[in-house]
Amino acid sequence: MEISIKALIFALNRTRHRFSSARNAAYQGGTFFVCTFMKYSKPLLTIQQQIDILKQRGLLIEDDAEANKIFDTISYFRLAGYWRLMEADKQSHTFKSGSRLSQIVSLYHFDEELRLLVFSAIQHIEVVVRARMIRLFSERHGAFWFMDSALAESNAMFSNNLRNLQEELNRSEDEFILEHFSKYDEPSMPPVWKTLEVSSMGTLSKLYSNMGDSAAKKAVSRSFMIPKFEYMRSWLRCITVIRNISAHHARLWNTNFVVSPNLPKHLPNKWITNLQVAPDKLYPHLCYIAYWHQAITLQNTFTESIKSLLSKYPVADPAAMGFPRGWQDEPLWQ
């Protein structure tokens, strides 16, 4: 067995990694981990061997032929994220009595539909936020406000935003961007109504956050019935994380989120009254997405779709997503 010793340094408030074999010694400003690693030598397993292992661990699989079809289309470790909750022992990975493959697959499909539903709502929000930032910021500061360092709260973030925008423009194959550069070479970037159309949601969020004109930010937030720009700044940061999870097909339903949204006590439109919710769970994110979406269109079906999805998949425990008792009675979800 080949063993090597590697030193890994993580910032104290940033690391999410856990190493069971790690020795750690605190130092000022972070944590120093010394970890023992082993060379990976496990062989590739056939689908049937994977099924047999799960059976040995106590998972009930009624039909091997059907199970083979499942693992031929969904990889073992993608499904593993959904059966962790059913394990009685996290070390041996043995299952709780009565655990079935059919339950795991049902939970997987619930999460799949949840991601599609959430991603669709976020796409709608993103397009409208982009349009209103372009218009309302430009009305106050012109077509190239994003290139004006005097309008930035942070010079470091300003430089980073410009670098990201330049990279996004360089990657763009959109005709209106290619046509612009074929005609103009000054300024170095197109006007905001072209440039922001190819920017990522993350860059959009950072541009909003770093705008030094609070009145401009408030004009955008109030157009969504969000009275303070601090709320929208928080929601933009959080929704970017949700969007990336959904776009990359990662597990969403019971994720523990690093970023938590700012939840106002009162909002002009229908909102929640119980703010004593788990900040690292999905529920508060669904709340601000629902509120934001209903501010854009009165024909908002997002809340009804969430309730229908939970009814369709009883295997999905709302409590694991942070839904509090009586959430259905909240004005937002009525």
C-alpha positions, 0 to 999 in steps of 0.5 A: 500500500502506497501512502503519502502524507500531504498537508492541506490548509483551509481557511477556518471559516471556509472549509467544509471538508471533514477528514476522519483520519486527520490530525489538525492543529489550529493556527492564527487565521485558519486550520492546518490539517495533516491527512493520511492518504492511500492510493485508490485500488478498487476495481470497476464493478459490473452493474450486477455486482453493484446490485449484489453489494446493495442487497448484502447491505440490506436493501430490498431489490425486488427485480434484478432486471429492472435494477440493471436498467436503473443503474444503466441510466443513473450511476451508482454514486449519483443514487448513493446521495439519495440512499444515505438517509436510509443507512442504519450505519454510515461506516458499514453502509448497511440499510435500515430495515424495510429500505427499498430501491424503489423508494430511492428511485422515487426520491431521485425523480422527485429531486429531478422534477424539483430542480426543473421546477426551481430552475424554470422559476429562476430563469424567469427571475434572472431574465427580468432582473437583468432587464431592470438592472440594465434599464434602471442603472443606465438611466442614472449612470449611462451605458458604461456604468459597469466600467466606472470604478467611481460607482463601485463599493469595492475596487477589488470586486470591481476589477474581478467583475470586469475580468469576468465580463471580459472572459464572458464576452470573449467566449460569446458567439452571440451575433450581436456581440460579434457584430459589435466588435467588428464595428467598434473598438472603443470602449473596450466592451459593448454597452451594458445592454449588450454586455450583461446579456452574456454575463452569468448570474453570478456576475450579475449578482456581484455587479448589483452588490457592488453598485455604489449608488444605493438609490439605483439598487433600491429602484431595482429591488422596489420594482419587485416589491422588495423594499430594501436592496439589502434583501435583494442583494442577499437573495441574488447571492443565494439564488445564484447558488440554487441556479448552479445546483439545478443547472448541474444536476446536483442534489437539491432537495436536502442540501445543506446550504452555506449561504442563507437568505435574509428573510424580512419580517414584513413584505408588501405582497403575500409572505411568511409569518413564521421566520423560525426556519432552518437557514441552511435548508431549502425551504427559505430559498423556496420562499423568496423564489416564490415571492420574487416570482409572484412579483413578476407575474400574477399568474404565478403557479410556482407555489401550487406546483411545489405543493403538487410535487410534494403530494405526488412524492410522499417519499420526500419528507418536507421536514428534511427540506426545512419545511416547518409545521403548518407551512401550507397555511402561510399566506405565501403558500395559499 
